[in-house]
């Protein structure tokens, strides 16, 4: 495989594109219209060709691994993003930003967990030395906030949640007793149906009403008596996964629209690195499935 394009060369290539686009403004309207049509036609040819290449490469085990490596190249990733083959995943970017500061947090006896990102707000849990009111705890908390606010486009606010466990995948046999329905609603939990209604080795689309009154589309995945809950939208183009194919043997979930393939229990995309389904905390209580959609 050829070496990845170095950052300075990528900047030069991007600068050439920017210069050409700016030059279009100086053309007369008719010439600019022709130039823009030529640009659009070439981009569409490139998109169709790239989509074909990606489909062929991800169909084989050896070529799929090569595809993952290619996406790490900045130029390839830029092209895939430009043509809608992959889209920037805020959760992955946030995890990468936190990975940069996690060694410093741990050196002080602390840690951080990203719970979810919603409407531009990153919800995190702080552990150990990060969780408290001391000067060092405040400093570590500011370190986390700076990493997310400055390192992740689309995150404009960081909110620290109470330090409590929030499993996203749990065995159906595990019944978590606890709070009343009212308390669950206050904490953002909603009933997503009964365990019996979620067929084993199948997917179940469900629409629930969040505590704030908004409707939330969920996808419940029951793989071998292990339940997972995701927001019902593909990470590619946010299309619903109602007709997704669950491959029990491989433990994968395939989008019916463009064939994007995910790990059924983690939501990690197997077709293109850097994107994934959005997992939601799930628990079972007295035969009912509860999913936390807010809070």
C-alpha positions, 0 to 999 in steps of 0.5 A: 500500500502506498504511503499516506499523504503527508499533512503539508501535501494535503494542505497544498492540495486543499489550497489548490481547490480553494483557489480554483473555487474562489476564481469562479467568482471572477467569471462572467455568469455564463462561464461560471455556470458552465464551470460549476456544471463541469465541477458537479459532473466530475464530482458525481463521476468520482462519487459513483466510482468511489462507492463502487470501489468501497462496495467491492473492497468491503465484500472481501475479508482481505480487501475490507482490512485494506479499506479500513487502512485506506480510510486512515489516509487524510486524503482518502478520508476527505474524499469519502466524507466529501462524497457522503460515503462516510460522515463525521462521527461526533462520538468517535471524535469525542472519544479520540479527544478524551483519549488524548487527555486520559493519561493525564487524568489517570496519572492523578487518579481520575478518569472520564467516560463519555456517556452520549452527545446530544444537541451539541452537549457532551454528557460525561461521567468523571471518576476518582480525582476528577469527581469532587470540589477540590482545586485539582478536581476542578482543574481536571474537569476543565481539562476534559471540557477544553478537550471536548470544546476545542477538539470536537466540532459540534460540541458546544457544551459539556455536562457532568452527570452523576457518577453512576454505572450506565450499561449499554448492553445487558443480558436479558436474564439480568433484572435490575430492580430499583427506582419507581416509574416516576424516578425513571422518567426523571432520569430519562428512562422510558419503557420500550416494550416487553422482553417477550415482544423483542424476538430473539435473533431479530431487530425490533423498531420502537417509537417511544415518547421521551420525558420531554414529550418528543418522539424517539425512534429506537432499534432494539437488537436481541442477539442470542438473548443479549439486548442492545438499544440504538437510535434508529438511524444509520450512521451513514445518512441517518436513514431508519434501520427498520429492515436491517439484516441481523446476521446471527453467525457473524454478529453483524447488523446491515443497513438495508439502504446502502449496506453499511455493516455494524457490530450488533452488540457495540454499534461499531461500523465494520464498513468504514472506521470512525462511524458507529450507531448511537448506543443507549443505556438499557436495562430489564425490570420485571420483563420490561425493557427500559431505555434511557433516551435523555438525562 
